[in-house]
Amino acid sequence: MNAALQSAQHEWDNRQPDEPDDGEAERIWIDNATEDLLRGVGVEFKRHVHPKQSVTFEQFAGAVDEHLSTLLLWSAESGSVLGRLYLAARAGWKSEGQAAAAEILDDDDKLRELARTLLEPLAKDALIAEAEAAE
């Protein structure tokens, strides 16, 4: 019995750490970068001997614009919502602008999906860039 315990203890003491789950690391990077885009901050990184890669806030805004344009084109909702949104922003009517924006798209999950679509192709390289920077 003592030999079995010693063997188990030896195995435990000499255990190698689990390999990192790249899929999980990519998901975390994408989640963090998504939050940056939702706060208006672009995401960029550079790998050694490679050009800088990024998703700018402007690119994200363009993806949102394209999605909203499609929604408004096919929507039977109020035809004045875009005008109200513009006028509220111009006049500084925050609550009116928020109401108009919510009328167009009140779905943070959709915004996150749009951001993820832009970020997913970059995740592997971003993690490599982080590892290179840590060296």
C-alpha positions in Angstrom: 0.0 0.0 0.0 2.8 2.4 0.9 4.4 1.8 -2.6 1.1 2.7 -4.3 0.9 6.0 -2.2 4.5 6.8 -3.0 3.9 6.2 -6.7 0.8 8.3 -6.7 2.7 11.1 -4.8 5.6 10.9 -7.3 3.1 11.2 -10.2 1.4 14.2 -8.6 4.7 15.9 -7.8 6.0 15.5 -11.4 2.9 16.3 -13.2 3.3 18.6 -16.2 1.0 21.7 -16.4 -1.9 21.3 -18.8 -1.3 22.7 -22.3 -3.0 26.0 -22.7 -6.3 25.9 -24.5 -5.7 28.1 -27.6 -9.5 28.2 -28.2 -10.1 29.6 -24.8 -7.3 32.1 -25.1 -8.7 33.3 -28.4 -12.2 33.6 -26.9 -10.8 35.7 -24.1 -8.8 38.0 -26.5 -11.9 38.4 -28.7 -14.1 39.2 -25.7 -11.7 41.8 -24.4 -11.1 43.4 -27.8 -14.9 43.4 -28.3 -15.3 45.5 -25.1 -12.6 47.9 -26.4 -14.6 48.4 -29.7 -17.8 48.9 -27.8 -16.1 51.6 -25.7 -14.9 53.4 -28.9 -11.3 52.1 -28.7 -9.7 50.5 -31.7 -7.7 47.2 -31.4 -4.2 46.9 -32.8 -1.1 44.8 -32.5 2.1 44.0 -34.4 3.9 40.7 -34.7 7.7 40.7 -35.3 8.5 41.1 -39.0 4.8 41.5 -39.9 2.8 44.6 -40.6 0.6 46.1 -37.9 -2.9 44.5 -37.8 -5.9 46.3 -36.4 -9.7 46.8 -36.2 -10.3 50.5 -35.9 -13.3 52.0 -34.3 -14.1 53.4 -37.7 -14.2 49.9 -39.2 -16.5 48.7 -36.4 -18.7 51.8 -36.9 -18.8 50.9 -40.6 -20.0 47.4 -39.9 -22.6 48.7 -37.5 -23.7 51.3 -40.1 -24.0 48.6 -42.8 -26.1 46.4 -40.5 -28.3 49.4 -39.4 -28.8 50.4 -43.1 -30.1 47.0 -43.9 -32.4 47.0 -40.8 -33.8 50.4 -41.8 -34.2 49.4 -45.4 -36.4 46.4 -44.5 -38.0 47.8 -41.4 -41.7 48.8 -41.2 -40.9 50.9 -38.1 -41.0 54.7 -38.0 -39.7 56.3 -41.1 -38.4 59.2 -39.1 -36.2 57.4 -36.6 -32.9 58.2 -38.5 -33.9 61.9 -38.7 -34.8 62.0 -35.0 -31.5 60.3 -34.1 -29.6 62.9 -36.1 -31.5 65.9 -34.7 -31.2 64.6 -31.2 -27.4 64.2 -31.5 -27.1 67.6 -33.1 -29.1 69.3 -30.4 -27.5 67.3 -27.6 -30.8 65.7 -26.5 -29.3 62.6 -24.9 -32.4 60.8 -23.9 -34.1 61.5 -27.2 -31.0 60.2 -29.0 -30.9 57.1 -26.8 -34.6 56.4 -27.5 -34.1 56.7 -31.3 -31.0 54.5 -31.2 -32.9 51.9 -29.1 -35.7 52.0 -31.6 -33.3 51.1 -34.4 -31.3 48.4 -32.6 -31.7 47.7 -28.9 -29.5 44.6 -29.0 -26.0 44.6 -27.5 -25.6 41.0 -28.5 -25.8 42.0 -32.2 -23.2 44.7 -31.7 -20.9 42.2 -30.0 -21.5 39.7 -32.9 -20.5 42.4 -35.4 -17.3 43.2 -33.4 -16.5 39.5 -33.1 -16.9 39.0 -36.9 -14.2 41.6 -37.4 -11.9 40.3 -34.6 -12.0 36.6 -35.1 -9.6 36.5 -38.1 -7.0 38.3 -36.0 -7.2 36.4 -32.8 -4.4 33.8 -33.5 -2.0 36.5 -34.6 -2.9 38.7 -31.7 -2.0 36.0 -29.2 1.3 35.3 -31.0 2.1 39.0 -30.9 1.4 39.1 -27.1 3.7 36.1 -26.7 6.4 37.7 -28.8 6.1 40.9 -26.7 6.5 39.0 -23.5 9.8 37.4 -24.7 
